[in-house]
Structures are given as structure tokens and as C-alpha cells.
Amino acid sequence: MTLEQKLLLTRTRRHFFKDCGVGVGKMALASLLANHLPGASKGLHHPAKIDHVIYLFMAGAPSQLELFDYKPELVKYDQKPTPDSFLNGKRFAFMDTFTKERPKLLGTRRKFQQHGQSGLYFSDLLPHVGSVADELAVIHGLSTENFNHGPAKFFANTGSVRPGRPSMGSWVAYGIGSDSKDLPGFVVLQSGPRGPRGGAALWSSGFLPTAYQGVPFRSAGDPILDLSNPAGVTAEQQQQTISVVNELNAMLLKQTGDTEIQTRISQYEMAFRMQTSGPELIDFSKETKATLDMYGAEPGKASYANNCLLARRLVERGVRFVQLYHADWDHHADLSKPLDEVCQEVDRPTAALVKDLKSRGLLDRTLVIWGGEFGRTPMGEAREEGKVGRNHHIDAYSILMAGGGIKKGVAVGQTDEFGFSPVGDKLDVHDVQATILHLLGIDHLKLTHRFQGRDFRLTDIGGKVIQPLLA
């Protein structure tokens, strides 16, 4: 194709965008079927235990010591000076910033009790989550690589502390595609007062084809901005426009062989189908009052509760990977009222999601994960008079899992009596990622993509499947 022809083609396509009456945001919508697209992996490496993942990511790092890592010895030594072994050679995000005194140990003020036949410990902040204890596995003693929020979130979501790598949802969509014809394979939901640090880079496809990036949905209004047709534009007119644009794209694909053009064609078709499937997805009118009450969901409201219900509806419709971000867990200054409030937001809906998936026969083929980017120190952090919080801690934190392929009502991994260091075999974020892929039927060592002369994978040069977790 000559330069003149290329320029003419570009002008023609821009003319359609300008004059067809269909918004650029809609036409370039990054929502697509990540199945049978160029560059996709060849699929499963072994029989899968699950078909779907719902990752409830608590951005800001919840304090495991206030929620589900019960440490009576830490309570016993409350306000005692921190041992040298906890400080020597260690780095913390803000230790000694607000006081020159040696930090003191901080025993939790929360009441813990054992739940269910499993006897797993949960605090009074999570009574509803405690009610599904026998469905849960608690992983203790996890470690990560960076004590700052942004890099730690990148590590938890992409396997690297630096932005630019594909997210876990993108790797999954790339590896095994989607079961849905009308919805993306990887959907992102957000709630809380603000989005997570790192933003869209957390659900980016990185160097994988853009077909596999996460698609942000909303639980109120249009599920995706600019999804509805502008006034005066009919569905027939839009279909005609998409057909012509796709013909132009097909011509360019034939000339260049650029796989991103194939992605673009798929995006337009998916966007058109989603104008029907999208509004139906967030229409909670067919949900029973009992279901809405169980979640605490309010139709038309953007909330964690609505997003948990929406996550169930997404996996029902075949979406492979749902990532739900809920912010406001960064409690340096105060572990009282702010922690109360955020736990009230997530406790009931999290338990409801597990119960709802189980009642519908979906839990056996869905993995639900709940956790943040790192944990909190056994030492207190005093920023305000009369209040106390906790600093970032990367050596030993906890997450929850429920669903297919894992043991129920168990604690895997262990921390010392103060919750500072892991005991026994060390577990890290790459191990969690390797285990999630394993349950999906993917060998984390074999799911690779060559970029700039090197084969990359989600787990980089680490990762092992957490065998004690597997059923």
C-alpha cells in the first residue's frame, strides 16, 4: 500500500468516526471476547479444578492482626518495647517518622473467637465472614517484595513491582480465553472512596495483545461509559457503521498483518453486542429481595455490595476473571472507627458472595480470593494523640480463599507468636499466583510470552504451587 493510500484510508476512517454519530469512546471500547484471538495460548496444561476467579482486592492493606491472625501473646506484651530482632536489618515504610522512640508492640483491641466446625479465628469486625469459616482457607505468613503501596499492588496483580507487565487476569484470558460470547473475559470493578494506587496499570495487558486487558465496569448507570447510543442513532445505523469500519480494518489487516487490528475488529463487534448484554447485566430487578438483603445491595447504587452481586452475575454469564478493588484500608493513624467502617462495608457482602455462589452450584468451579498487597506490623504507629495504627509489613500477612480445588476450613502457613515472621515453609505472592493458575488448569512455568527477546511469565523466576492448600 502506498503512502497516499494509507493516508486516504486514515482520512476515510476518521470521517466515519466524526460523522456517523457514534462516540469514539464506544467505538474504541476496550471490551472484547478474549477467545480465539491471535497470539492466544493453546489452552490447558492439565485438568482444571475451577473455571472462574473472583479476586476481592482490598487496596491499602488490611491489618491481619485485627481480622484473622489471632495472637494472644501479642496482646500479653501490649505496649512493651519492640525486640531488636524485629528492627535490625529491616525496612519499614514510616517507622520512626512520627516518633524517635523505639516503637512499642501493639496487641489488638478486637475480640476474637473461633467459628464453625473448623474453629478458624475471626475478630468481631468480620462476623459474617466468620459465618462461612467452614468454606474458607486462611493463608498465613505470606511475604511480598516492596513495602510501598504502588509497587506492592503491581507485584500482587502482575508479578512485578514495576508497571508495564500483564495483570493476572490478562494472563488468564490469554491462556484459556473466556466462556462468554457477549462479555469480556476479564472485568474490573471498583468501589470505595477512590481507586487503587496504580490505576489502570493494575489491570493492563502489558506486552500481551490489548485484547486481554481488564475492562472496567460500573454497578450503576451504564456498565461502561458511552455504551448507549447517542440520541437519533439507531441500532441498525450503528451496525452498518461497524460493518463498514470493520471492512476498512480488514483491508488494513491484510496489508500489514498487525494482530492489533484483529483485536480492534473484535472490540467493535463486542461493543455492539454489549449494548444488549451490558444493561441486562446490572439490572437487579430479577434478583429476589432475599438475595439483595443478603448482600446489602441497593439497585442503582455504586457500592462494594453491588459489585459483589455483580461479580456473581458476571461468572454466571461466563466471565473468566473478575477483579474487584475496594480501597481505604491504609490505617496508619487509627485502627478504631475507620477500620470499623470499612469492615462494615465488606463483611456482609463478602460472606453473601460465598453463600450465593454455593447455593447456585457455582462455588465448586469458582475461586474467591480476599486480601490486600501486604500486611501490618505487630508494632503500633502513633501519629495522633490517643489513637494508634500499624505500619506496612511485607514479611508475614494473610489472605482468604474459598471455592473449587482447595481445602475448606483450614489455615495454611503459620506466623510466630507476635505475627512478625513466617514459621516453616515460606510462602510468597508468586506462590499464590502459581496456585491460582494451577487451579485453572495452567502450569505457571509454561504460560509464557516472548517480548523483547525474552520469555516472560506471571511468576517471573519464582512461584510454586501451595500444595497443602489443594483439596
Long-range contacts (C-beta under 8 A, 24 or more apart in sequence): 1-255, 9-248, 9-251, 9-252, 12-248, 13-245, 13-248, 16-241, 16-244, 16-245, 16-248, 20-233, 20-237, 20-238, 20-241, 21-230, 21-232, 21-233, 21-237, 22-229, 22-230, 22-233, 22-238, 22-241, 23-226, 23-230, 25-225, 25-226, 26-226, 26-227, 26-271, 27-242, 27-245, 27-268, 27-271, 28-264, 28-267, 29-224, 29-226, 29-227, 29-267, 29-270, 29-271, 29-274, 30-210, 30-213, 30-215, 30-267, 31-183, 31-184, 31-215, 31-224, 31-267, 31-270, 31-271, 31-274, 32-184, 32-211, 32-215, 32-263, 32-266, 32-267, 32-270, 33-177, 33-178, 33-180, 33-181, 33-184, 33-185, 33-266, 33-270, 34-173, 34-174, 34-177, 34-178, 34-184, 34-185, 34-186, 34-211, 34-212, 34-320, 35-177, 35-178, 35-185, 36-177, 37-177, 37-209, 37-211, 37-212, 37-259, 37-262, 37-263, 37-266, 38-209, 38-259, 38-262, 38-263, 39-174, 39-208, 39-209, 39-259, 39-449, 40-174, 40-175, 40-177, 41-174, 41-175, 41-176, 41-447, 43-175, 43-176, 43-177, 43-441, 44-176, 44-440, 44-441, 44-442, 45-441, 45-442, 45-443, 45-446, 45-447, 46-438, 46-441, 46-443, 47-441, 48-176, 48-439, 48-440, 48-441, 49-365, 49-404, 49-405, 49-439, 49-440, 49-441, 49-471, 50-365, 50-366, 50-367, 50-403, 50-404, 50-405, 50-439, 50-440, 51-179, 51-315, 51-320, 51-365, 51-366, 51-440, 52-315, 52-319, 52-320, 52-321, 52-322, 52-362, 52-365, 52-366, 52-367, 53-169, 53-172, 53-320, 53-321, 53-322, 53-366, 53-367, 53-369, 53-436, 53-440, 54-311, 54-312, 54-315, 54-322, 54-324, 54-353, 54-366, 54-367, 54-368, 54-369, 55-168, 55-169, 55-321, 55-322, 55-323, 55-324, 55-369, 56-308, 56-324, 56-326, 56-346, 56-350, 56-353, 56-368, 56-369, 56-370, 56-371, 57-156, 57-157, 57-196, 57-323, 57-324, 57-325, 57-326, 57-371, 57-372, 58-326, 58-329, 58-346, 58-370, 58-371, 58-372, 59-149, 59-153, 59-192, 59-196, 59-197, 59-325, 59-326, 59-327, 59-328, 59-329, 59-372, 59-373, 60-149, 60-196, 60-327, 60-328, 60-329, 60-330, 60-331, 60-372, 60-373, 61-149, 61-152, 61-329, 61-330, 61-372, 61-373, 61-374, 61-375, 61-376, 61-392, 61-397, 62-329, 62-371, 62-372, 62-375, 62-376, 63-331, 63-335, 63-339, 63-375, 63-376, 63-390, 64-140, 64-375, 64-376, 64-397, 64-398, 64-419, 65-106, 65-108, 65-375, 65-376, 65-378, 65-390, 65-419, 66-108, 66-110, 66-123, 66-125, 66-335, 66-339, 66-376, 67-110, 67-122, 67-123, 67-125, 67-126, 67-343, 67-398, 68-120, 68-121, 68-122, 68-123, 68-126, 68-138, 68-398, 68-400, 69-121, 69-140, 69-398, 69-415, 69-419, 70-112, 70-121, 70-123, 71-107, 71-108, 71-378, 71-415, 71-417, 71-418, 71-419, 73-417, 73-418, 74-105, 74-106, 74-107, 74-108, 74-378, 74-417, 74-418, 74-419, 75-107, 75-108, 76-107, 77-105, 77-107, 77-418, 78-105, 78-106, 78-107, 79-104, 79-105, 79-106, 79-107, 80-104, 80-105, 81-105, 82-378, 82-379, 86-378, 86-379, 86-418, 86-420, 90-395, 91-147, 92-147, 92-377, 92-391, 92-392, 92-393, 93-147, 93-148, 93-391, 93-392, 94-332, 94-381, 94-391, 94-392, 95-377, 95-379, 95-381, 95-391, 98-381, 98-382, 98-383, 99-382, 103-377, 103-379, 103-380, 103-381, 103-391, 104-379, 104-380, 105-378, 105-379, 105-380, 105-418, 106-378, 106-379, 106-380, 106-388, 106-390, 109-335, 109-336, 116-409, 117-409, 118-408, 118-409, 118-410, 120-409, 120-410, 120-411, 125-339, 125-340, 125-343, 125-347, 126-343, 126-347, 127-347, 128-347, 128-348, 128-350, 128-351, 128-352, 129-347, 129-350, 129-351, 129-400, 131-351, 132-351, 132-354, 132-355, 132-402, 133-409, 134-408, 134-409, 135-354, 135-358, 135-363, 135-402, 135-408, 135-409, 136-354, 136-400, 136-401, 136-402, 136-408, 136-409, 137-400, 137-401, 137-402, 137-406, 137-407, 137-408, 137-409, 137-410, 137-411, 137-412, 137-469, 138-398, 138-399, 138-400, 138-410, 138-411, 138-412, 139-398, 139-399, 139-400, 139-401, 139-411, 139-412, 139-413, 139-427, 139-432, 139-466, 139-469, 140-396, 140-398, 140-411, 140-412, 140-413, 140-414, 140-415, 140-422, 141-396, 141-397, 141-398, 141-413, 141-414, 141-415, 141-421, 141-422, 141-423, 141-424, 141-426, 141-427, 142-375, 142-396, 142-397, 142-398, 142-399, 142-413, 142-422, 142-427, 142-428, 142-429, 142-432, 143-394, 143-395, 143-396, 143-397, 143-422, 143-426, 143-427, 143-428, 143-429, 144-373, 144-374, 144-394, 144-397, 144-428, 144-429, 145-394, 145-428, 145-429, 146-394, 147-374, 147-392, 147-393, 147-394, 148-392, 149-197, 149-330, 149-373, 149-392, 150-197, 150-198, 152-373, 152-374, 152-392, 152-394, 153-196, 153-197, 153-198, 153-202, 153-373, 154-198, 154-201, 154-202, 155-373, 155-429, 156-372, 156-373, 156-429, 157-198, 157-202, 157-203, 157-323, 158-202, 158-204, 158-206, 158-458, 159-429, 159-430, 159-433, 159-457, 159-458, 159-459, 159-460, 160-460, 163-198, 163-201, 163-204, 164-201, 164-204, 164-206, 164-207, 165-206, 165-207, 165-456, 166-204, 166-205, 166-206, 166-207, 166-208, 166-212, 166-449, 166-458, 167-202, 167-203, 167-204, 167-205, 167-206, 167-213, 167-214, 167-323, 168-321, 168-433, 168-436, 168-458, 169-203, 169-212, 169-214, 169-320, 169-321, 169-323, 170-203, 170-204, 170-205, 170-206, 170-208, 170-212, 170-213, 170-214, 171-208, 171-212, 171-437, 171-447, 171-457, 171-458, 172-320, 172-321, 172-437, 172-440, 172-442, 173-211, 173-212, 173-320, 173-321, 174-205, 174-208, 174-209, 174-212, 174-447, 174-449, 175-437, 175-440, 175-442, 175-447, 176-320, 176-440, 176-441, 176-442, 177-320, 178-318, 178-319, 178-320, 179-318, 179-319, 179-320, 180-317, 180-318, 180-319, 180-320, 181-273, 181-318, 182-270, 182-273, 182-274, 182-276, 182-277, 182-317, 183-274, 183-277, 183-281, 183-314, 183-317, 183-318, 183-319, 184-214, 184-215, 184-270, 184-319, 185-212, 185-319, 185-320, 185-321, 186-212, 186-213, 186-214, 186-215, 186-319, 186-320, 186-321, 186-323, 187-214, 187-215, 187-216, 187-217, 187-314, 187-319, 187-321, 187-322, 187-323, 188-214, 188-215, 188-216, 188-217, 188-322, 188-323, 188-324, 188-325, 189-216, 189-217, 189-218, 189-219, 189-307, 189-310, 189-311, 189-322, 189-323, 189-324, 189-325, 190-216, 190-307, 190-324, 190-325, 190-326, 190-327, 191-219, 191-302, 191-303, 191-304, 191-306, 191-307, 191-324, 191-325, 191-326, 191-327, 191-345, 192-304, 192-325, 192-326, 192-327, 192-328, 192-342, 192-345, 193-327, 193-328, 194-327, 194-328, 195-325, 195-327, 196-325, 196-327, 202-325, 203-323, 207-449, 207-451, 207-452, 207-456, 208-449, 209-259, 209-260, 209-263, 210-260, 210-263, 211-263, 211-266, 211-267, 214-321, 214-323, 217-281, 217-282, 217-310, 217-314, 218-282, 218-302, 219-282, 219-301, 219-302, 219-303, 219-306, 219-307, 219-309, 219-310, 220-282, 220-300, 220-301, 220-302, 220-306, 222-278, 222-279, 223-274, 223-278, 223-279, 223-281, 223-282, 224-274, 224-278, 227-271, 227-274, 227-275, 227-278, 227-279, 228-275, 229-275, 235-275, 238-272, 238-275, 239-272, 242-268, 242-269, 242-272, 277-317, 281-310, 281-313, 281-314, 281-317, 282-310, 284-309, 291-356, 294-348, 294-352, 294-355, 294-356, 295-348, 295-349, 295-352, 295-353, 295-356, 296-348, 296-349, 296-352, 297-349, 303-345, 304-345, 304-346, 304-349, 305-345, 305-348, 305-349, 305-352, 307-349, 308-349, 308-350, 308-352, 308-353, 309-349, 309-352, 309-353, 309-356, 311-353, 312-353, 312-356, 312-357, 312-360, 312-362, 315-357, 315-362, 315-366, 316-360, 316-362, 329-372, 331-376, 331-389, 331-390, 332-381, 332-383, 332-389, 332-390, 332-391, 333-381, 333-383, 333-384, 333-387, 333-389, 334-384, 334-387, 334-388, 334-389, 335-387, 335-388, 335-389, 335-390, 336-387, 354-402, 357-403, 363-402, 363-403, 363-404, 364-403, 364-404, 365-403, 365-404, 366-403, 366-404, 367-401, 367-402, 367-403, 367-404, 367-405, 367-406, 367-436, 367-439, 368-401, 368-402, 368-403, 369-399, 369-400, 369-401, 369-432, 369-436, 370-399, 370-400, 370-401, 371-397, 371-398, 371-399, 371-400, 372-397, 372-399, 377-420, 378-418, 378-419, 378-420, 393-420, 395-420, 395-421, 395-422, 396-420, 396-421, 396-422, 399-432, 401-469, 404-439, 405-439, 405-470, 405-471, 406-439, 406-469, 406-470, 406-471, 407-468, 407-469, 407-470, 407-471, 408-471, 410-469, 412-466, 412-468, 412-469, 427-466, 428-462, 430-459, 430-460, 430-462, 430-463, 430-464, 431-462, 431-463, 431-464, 431-465, 431-466, 432-466, 433-458, 433-459, 433-463, 434-459, 434-463, 434-464, 434-465, 434-466, 435-465, 435-466, 435-469, 435-470, 438-465, 438-470, 439-470
